[in-house]
Amino acid sequence: PPVRRDITFAAPAGVAVGAVLAAIRAAKAPIFEDVLLLDAYTPEGKDERRLTFRITYRHLEKTLKDKEVDKVHEALVQDVISKLPVTRP
């Protein structure tokens, strides 16, 4: 069965959603299956947006454990943060 994790990034207004999606897909997480933009929110008076994504993980041959998914998810998030000017809010 799939396992889903949500992540929100704070991104400057100039960072395109497509760039973040591409960075998530390019992270090469071994059990990554799909990513979907859930929400894009710009707080009033701020020059940055909050972008929330839902990432789906799946292994074709076994049921994933939370610790296993959490480790891969954290590595994927850190990879995106290292490649783009985004942070966790």
Order of alpha helices (4+ residues) and beta strands (2+ residues): beta-alpha-beta-beta-alpha
